[in-house]
Amino acid sequence: MTSKTTGAGKTAVVIGAGFAGIATALRLKALGYEVTLLERLGSLGGRAQVFERGGYRHDAGPTVITAPFLFDELFELFDEKLEDYLNFVPLDPFYRFHFADGSQFDYRASIEDTLTEIRRFNPDDADGYLKLLEKSKKVYDVGFKQLVHRPFTRVWDMVKQVPALLILKCYKTVSQMVNSHLKHPLIRQAFSIHPLLVGGNPFKTTAIYTLIHYLERRWGVFFCMGGTGKLVAELGALMERQGINIVCNADVDEIIVSHKTATGVRLSDDQTMDADLVVFGGDPETCYKHLLPKSRPRLPRSIKKQYSMGLYVLYFGTKKLYPDVAHHSIWMGPRFKQLLSEIFDAKHMSEDFSLYVHRPTATDKSFAPEGCESFYVLCPVPNLQGNVDWSSEGEVLRDRIVQALEETILPELSSVIEEVFWMTPEDFAKDYRSMHGAGFSIEPRLTQSAWFRFHNRDSAVSNLYFVGAGTHPGAGLPGVVSSAKVVEELLTGVEVGSGG
């Protein structure tokens, strides 16, 4: 159990009950703080909300669980076991790729099965994949084990890591690293998509993110029975058992600062809460522009950043079973690099798209009525810095996606689809206070990683900390949950292990 001396007799307010805020609240409680967790929405989870429509259940946010030990640790803080409350089921295949030429590739749970799949496309790429995996492990040993959970609040923290990053060629992009080992264009695509899962363009994302390959291979890809919402609910119950004060529908208008020290928060109803420590778990730029507009001498240098793409998420049920569709499918359009350039750089809607299709009923039948399926389709789109009229484009894109899926992996979809609704970048901005409606805060480029991201501890306001996708180490469940470890180390001065 973690020492309870650091925060003994002190109070902490955590703003935002996404996975980063929840993990931080638990770690602070284990350090002895009296913790209040504030969430502006009506339920816990942040972007991991749950939607119920017509008997269908949908996880609104993350659906892929990697690095499951990070969640084990949160229960172990209080001498409890995750498996007493939750069931993480390993998936195979991890992902099924459907390419525009009609071919299919299964990224399998075992190396040998994956190699068999690769050989169908290019026998030589089997050896290339093994070399890529070996490189990925080396990056993982540095990037995940040594850097992910460590603070980067001083430039020297970054400088010390430069030699290791240079040796691993992390100045390259994910695409460059993958392409140096694999030759078949479709296999290159399949093993380059991981940055998109954390908001990055693989042609610009630092190669440090190739560590995800080994992370998945080392630990697997899991689904939480009951969905991500069930995971949130059990973490909420853990917080309640530990006496954490959870307040939903609590919108924070201001972080109160006195003598360059955060001393509490003011809510939208003018209620104030005093605190010895304030942790913000949303987009850092939102905090700096709206919650600290008059209190901080100047914005941090890292405010001028490139943001991730936006997300269009289509939810629906079907009055037909699709047993041949995998739990996780990656539906690739005819273009790859050009499409991503239009989304990330030009920021305009393209005539084509690529999709992530989630079919939770492949593993958990409770997500839909008997004889039916539940689906969630994620389409990368420009963020709100682009000029897209979502009041009309939402329906247009819905129809285009339904038609494309009907012609490929979901035959007869238009005649069996029901309970259809969607979210656009405008909803992300409104519901989650996401800057520019971005799906994953700032992009994970080399010049926006580690020290170059928003820092986990503010440099001008004492007792103000940041967790979540926009700060170090970054987006994705492993990243945001690990950001709570960074704050713990900053508070205690004791290194918190990677667990992996």
MINURO-242888 format. One record per residue (C-alpha): x, y, z; residue in one letter. Coordinates in steps of 0.05 Angstrom, whole numbers, plus 5000, padded with zeros to 4 digits. Layout:
# MINURO-242888
((X,Y,Z),A),
...
# end
This chain:
# MINURO-242888
((5000,5000,5000),M),
((5024,5070,4983),T),
((5049,5113,5041),S),
((4995,5158,5069),K),
((5042,5211,5097),T),
((5050,5258,5038),T),
((4979,5285,5039),G),
((4962,5274,5112),A),
((4917,5330,5136),G),
((4913,5361,5066),K),
((4857,5370,5017),T),
((4857,5360,4941),A),
((4807,5378,4887),V),
((4811,5340,4821),V),
((4774,5373,4763),I),
((4747,5323,4712),G),
((4727,5250,4724),A),
((4756,5219,4662),G),
((4805,5161,4670),F),
((4861,5210,4686),A),
((4821,5245,4740),G),
((4797,5180,4770),I),
((4867,5151,4772),A),
((4893,5215,4803),T),
((4838,5218,4856),A),
((4855,5146,4876),L),
((4929,5159,4879),R),
((4920,5222,4920),L),
((4874,5186,4968),K),
((4927,5132,4976),A),
((4976,5187,4994),L),
((4931,5211,5050),G),
((4895,5270,5018),Y),
((4822,5284,5029),E),
((4799,5284,4957),V),
((4741,5316,4921),T),
((4730,5296,4849),L),
((4689,5345,4807),L),
((4655,5326,4741),E),
((4614,5375,4699),R),
((4575,5318,4666),L),
((4521,5278,4701),G),
((4563,5215,4707),S),
((4635,5193,4715),L),
((4681,5174,4658),G),
((4694,5238,4620),G),
((4695,5217,4547),R),
((4680,5146,4570),A),
((4606,5157,4576),Q),
((4554,5103,4563),V),
((4494,5114,4517),F),
((4431,5071,4521),E),
((4383,5074,4462),R),
((4326,5027,4448),G),
((4357,4968,4484),G),
((4426,4980,4454),Y),
((4486,5000,4497),R),
((4545,5038,4470),H),
((4611,5057,4501),D),
((4620,5128,4478),A),
((4694,5133,4490),G),
((4754,5085,4491),P),
((4740,5013,4473),T),
((4810,4983,4469),V),
((4845,4963,4534),I),
((4920,4952,4532),T),
((4968,4953,4592),A),
((4915,4923,4638),P),
((4964,4924,4697),F),
((4954,4999,4702),L),
((4883,4986,4726),F),
((4906,4929,4771),D),
((4951,4980,4806),E),
((4893,5025,4824),L),
((4858,4970,4862),F),
((4924,4946,4893),E),
((4934,5016,4923),L),
((4880,4995,4973),F),
((4898,4921,4978),D),
((4841,4901,4932),E),
((4841,4859,4868),K),
((4812,4882,4802),L),
((4790,4811,4784),E),
((4742,4811,4843),D),
((4702,4863,4806),Y),
((4720,4862,4732),L),
((4732,4812,4677),N),
((4783,4832,4623),F),
((4775,4785,4564),V),
((4833,4777,4515),P),
((4815,4787,4441),L),
((4838,4749,4380),D),
((4847,4778,4330),P),
((4869,4844,4361),F),
((4844,4879,4299),Y),
((4817,4856,4232),R),
((4837,4900,4173),F),
((4792,4907,4112),H),
((4829,4939,4054),F),
((4799,4976,3995),A),
((4819,4920,3947),D),
((4775,4871,3985),G),
((4832,4836,4021),S),
((4832,4822,4095),Q),
((4887,4818,4147),F),
((4880,4793,4218),D),
((4929,4822,4269),Y),
((4929,4761,4315),R),
((4943,4749,4388),A),
((5001,4702,4375),S),
((5064,4720,4337),I),
((5061,4657,4294),E),
((4989,4669,4273),D),
((5007,4741,4256),T),
((5067,4717,4215),L),
((5022,4669,4177),T),
((4975,4727,4160),E),
((5034,4771,4138),I),
((5062,4716,4093),R),
((4997,4716,4052),R),
((5016,4787,4030),F),
((5092,4783,4027),N),
((5134,4725,4056),P),
((5194,4771,4065),D),
((5154,4817,4111),D),
((5149,4761,4164),A),
((5223,4771,4181),D),
((5213,4846,4175),G),
((5157,4843,4226),Y),
((5201,4805,4276),L),
((5254,4859,4268),K),
((5202,4913,4277),L),
((5178,4879,4340),L),
((5250,4874,4366),E),
((5259,4949,4353),K),
((5192,4962,4387),S),
((5215,4925,4449),K),
((5277,4969,4454),K),
((5235,5031,4447),V),
((5186,5003,4499),Y),
((5243,4989,4548),D),
((5262,5063,4545),V),
((5198,5098,4525),G),
((5148,5062,4569),F),
((5189,5033,4626),K),
((5232,5094,4637),Q),
((5197,5156,4608),L),
((5122,5148,4609),V),
((5112,5155,4684),H),
((5169,5204,4696),R),
((5160,5280,4703),P),
((5185,5326,4648),F),
((5179,5394,4682),T),
((5250,5417,4667),R),
((5285,5420,4600),V),
((5342,5380,4632),W),
((5294,5322,4643),D),
((5287,5319,4567),M),
((5361,5331,4551),V),
((5382,5272,4594),K),
((5340,5226,4550),Q),
((5365,5251,4483),V),
((5422,5200,4475),P),
((5375,5141,4485),A),
((5323,5171,4438),L),
((5377,5184,4385),L),
((5403,5112,4390),I),
((5332,5087,4380),L),
((5322,5135,4321),K),
((5260,5166,4353),C),
((5271,5228,4311),Y),
((5241,5186,4255),K),
((5166,5180,4247),T),
((5125,5118,4260),V),
((5114,5110,4186),S),
((5189,5115,4171),Q),
((5205,5064,4225),M),
((5152,5015,4200),V),
((5170,5024,4127),N),
((5243,5009,4141),S),
((5223,4939,4162),H),
((5161,4923,4120),L),
((5152,4928,4045),K),
((5081,4909,4025),H),
((5040,4974,4022),P),
((4979,4944,4058),L),
((5020,4912,4113),I),
((5056,4978,4122),R),
((4988,5011,4132),Q),
((4965,4959,4182),A),
((5026,4969,4226),F),
((5026,5045,4220),S),
((4955,5060,4245),I),
((4971,5058,4320),H),
((4985,5133,4326),P),
((4914,5146,4302),L),
((4890,5112,4365),L),
((4922,5168,4405),V),
((4908,5225,4357),G),
((4971,5225,4314),G),
((4986,5223,4240),N),
((5035,5165,4231),P),
((5073,5206,4180),F),
((5088,5258,4233),K),
((5083,5221,4300),T),
((5150,5207,4333),T),
((5174,5135,4327),A),
((5173,5128,4402),I),
((5100,5108,4391),Y),
((5123,5044,4357),T),
((5128,5019,4429),L),
((5053,5005,4423),I),
((5069,4944,4381),H),
((5108,4912,4437),Y),
((5059,4936,4490),L),
((5003,4898,4454),E),
((5047,4838,4442),R),
((5071,4836,4514),R),
((5003,4846,4548),W),
((4950,4833,4495),G),
((4888,4872,4474),V),
((4828,4865,4520),F),
((4755,4881,4526),F),
((4723,4893,4594),C),
((4659,4852,4600),M),
((4603,4902,4610),G),
((4644,4952,4570),G),
((4688,5011,4589),T),
((4627,5038,4626),G),
((4631,4978,4673),K),
((4704,4994,4685),L),
((4686,5066,4702),V),
((4630,5043,4748),A),
((4675,4996,4788),E),
((4729,5050,4794),L),
((4674,5096,4819),G),
((4654,5044,4871),A),
((4726,5037,4892),L),
((4730,5112,4903),M),
((4666,5111,4944),E),
((4693,5055,4987),R),
((4755,5097,5001),Q),
((4715,5158,5020),G),
((4731,5202,4959),I),
((4679,5257,4952),N),
((4650,5252,4882),I),
((4608,5310,4856),V),
((4576,5306,4787),C),
((4542,5364,4750),N),
((4596,5408,4781),A),
((4622,5457,4729),D),
((4685,5494,4751),V),
((4689,5567,4727),D),
((4754,5587,4760),E),
((4815,5560,4795),I),
((4826,5608,4853),I),
((4897,5633,4857),V),
((4926,5673,4915),S),
((4999,5696,4916),H),
((5015,5652,4856),K),
((4987,5591,4893),T),
((4925,5551,4875),A),
((4880,5552,4936),T),
((4815,5523,4911),G),
((4760,5528,4858),V),
((4697,5567,4844),R),
((4639,5531,4812),L),
((4589,5559,4762),S),
((4538,5567,4819),D),
((4589,5611,4855),D),
((4603,5558,4908),Q),
((4676,5555,4927),T),
((4719,5499,4952),M),
((4786,5508,4987),D),
((4842,5460,4972),A),
((4916,5450,4986),D),
((4923,5419,4917),L),
((4886,5428,4851),V),
((4892,5379,4793),V),
((4861,5394,4726),F),
((4842,5333,4684),G),
((4817,5365,4620),G),
((4850,5400,4561),D),
((4905,5444,4591),P),
((4892,5500,4542),E),
((4819,5502,4564),T),
((4844,5512,4635),C),
((4893,5567,4617),Y),
((4843,5605,4574),K),
((4780,5597,4615),H),
((4797,5577,4687),L),
((4861,5617,4696),L),
((4851,5677,4650),P),
((4871,5730,4701),K),
((4910,5691,4752),S),
((4971,5667,4714),R),
((5024,5718,4693),P),
((5029,5689,4623),R),
((5010,5627,4585),L),
((5062,5571,4582),P),
((5104,5569,4520),R),
((5072,5503,4500),S),
((5005,5536,4487),I),
((5019,5543,4412),K),
((5009,5471,4391),K),
((4982,5429,4335),Q),
((4919,5392,4355),Y),
((4897,5322,4338),S),
((4844,5306,4287),M),
((4770,5309,4304),G),
((4725,5249,4310),L),
((4658,5233,4280),Y),
((4628,5175,4319),V),
((4567,5138,4291),L),
((4527,5094,4338),Y),
((4473,5045,4316),F),
((4442,4977,4326),G),
((4423,4924,4275),T),
((4364,4877,4273),K),
((4410,4825,4242),K),
((4471,4787,4267),L),
((4539,4796,4235),Y),
((4580,4738,4264),P),
((4636,4745,4214),D),
((4654,4816,4236),V),
((4710,4820,4287),A),
((4705,4856,4354),H),
((4754,4909,4328),H),
((4756,4923,4253),S),
((4798,4974,4216),I),
((4763,4991,4150),W),
((4815,5024,4105),M),
((4795,5070,4048),G),
((4831,5073,3981),P),
((4880,5126,4003),R),
((4924,5130,4065),F),
((4977,5184,4068),K),
((4938,5234,4025),Q),
((4875,5225,4066),L),
((4912,5237,4131),L),
((4944,5300,4102),S),
((4875,5327,4084),E),
((4849,5313,4154),I),
((4909,5337,4195),F),
((4939,5391,4151),D),
((4888,5419,4101),A),
((4831,5405,4151),K),
((4777,5393,4101),H),
((4728,5335,4089),M),
((4751,5285,4038),S),
((4709,5244,3989),E),
((4736,5180,4021),D),
((4750,5158,4092),F),
((4777,5103,4136),S),
((4739,5075,4196),L),
((4747,5039,4262),Y),
((4687,4993,4273),V),
((4672,4968,4343),H),
((4625,4908,4351),R),
((4622,4894,4426),P),
((4568,4842,4416),T),
((4623,4798,4386),A),
((4645,4787,4458),T),
((4589,4812,4503),D),
((4517,4798,4481),K),
((4490,4845,4535),S),
((4503,4904,4490),F),
((4442,4890,4446),A),
((4374,4855,4448),P),
((4374,4782,4429),E),
((4387,4771,4355),G),
((4414,4842,4347),C),
((4483,4875,4345),E),
((4511,4940,4374),S),
((4560,4981,4332),F),
((4604,5042,4342),Y),
((4640,5070,4281),V),
((4695,5121,4289),L),
((4715,5164,4230),C),
((4775,5212,4234),P),
((4755,5281,4209),V),
((4783,5351,4212),P),
((4779,5386,4280),N),
((4742,5451,4287),L),
((4800,5491,4259),Q),
((4774,5466,4193),G),
((4712,5495,4160),N),
((4661,5438,4163),V),
((4587,5452,4172),D),
((4569,5396,4219),W),
((4496,5415,4221),S),
((4490,5386,4151),S),
((4553,5344,4144),E),
((4533,5298,4202),G),
((4476,5267,4163),E),
((4515,5266,4098),V),
((4573,5228,4130),L),
((4524,5181,4164),R),
((4495,5161,4097),D),
((4563,5154,4064),R),
((4589,5109,4120),I),
((4526,5065,4121),V),
((4531,5056,4045),Q),
((4605,5039,4048),A),
((4596,4988,4103),L),
((4535,4958,4069),E),
((4576,4947,4005),E),
((4631,4913,4043),T),
((4628,4881,4113),I),
((4556,4896,4134),L),
((4509,4873,4077),P),
((4437,4896,4081),E),
((4456,4948,4133),L),
((4409,5002,4109),S),
((4349,4956,4117),S),
((4366,4930,4187),V),
((4398,4991,4220),I),
((4361,5026,4277),E),
((4371,5074,4336),E),
((4422,5115,4297),V),
((4457,5176,4327),F),
((4525,5208,4323),W),
((4575,5256,4354),M),
((4617,5307,4317),T),
((4676,5351,4338),P),
((4625,5403,4358),E),
((4598,5355,4410),D),
((4669,5341,4435),F),
((4679,5416,4444),A),
((4612,5426,4479),K),
((4609,5364,4523),D),
((4682,5355,4541),Y),
((4710,5426,4533),R),
((4758,5397,4481),S),
((4799,5451,4447),M),
((4780,5456,4374),H),
((4737,5394,4384),G),
((4800,5352,4378),A),
((4791,5279,4397),G),
((4858,5271,4433),F),
((4883,5340,4452),S),
((4950,5359,4421),I),
((4984,5315,4369),E),
((5039,5266,4392),P),
((5094,5295,4349),R),
((5166,5294,4373),L),
((5163,5369,4385),T),
((5100,5359,4426),Q),
((5124,5301,4470),S),
((5153,5297,4540),A),
((5179,5366,4560),W),
((5148,5396,4498),F),
((5077,5377,4520),R),
((5038,5415,4572),F),
((5074,5402,4637),H),
((5043,5361,4693),N),
((5060,5416,4743),R),
((5049,5489,4728),D),
((5112,5531,4728),S),
((5081,5595,4753),A),
((5024,5574,4799),V),
((5043,5530,4858),S),
((5000,5470,4877),N),
((4969,5466,4807),L),
((4978,5401,4768),Y),
((4954,5372,4702),F),
((4935,5302,4681),V),
((4902,5274,4618),G),
((4913,5270,4543),A),
((4943,5340,4534),G),
((4999,5332,4584),T),
((5055,5282,4591),H),
((5056,5225,4572),P),
((4997,5234,4525),G),
((4931,5206,4499),A),
((4903,5136,4502),G),
((4884,5097,4564),L),
((4956,5078,4583),P),
((4978,5150,4574),G),
((4924,5185,4614),V),
((4924,5134,4670),V),
((5001,5140,4674),S),
((4996,5216,4680),S),
((4969,5205,4750),A),
((5034,5169,4767),K),
((5073,5229,4742),V),
((5035,5275,4790),V),
((5047,5225,4847),E),
((5122,5227,4834),E),
((5122,5302,4831),L),
((5087,5304,4899),L),
((5129,5251,4934),T),
((5196,5255,4899),G),
((5193,5179,4896),V),
((5195,5145,4828),E),
((5131,5107,4813),V),
((5146,5043,4775),G),
((5119,5029,4705),S),
((5089,4962,4727),G),
((5105,4935,4658),G),
# end
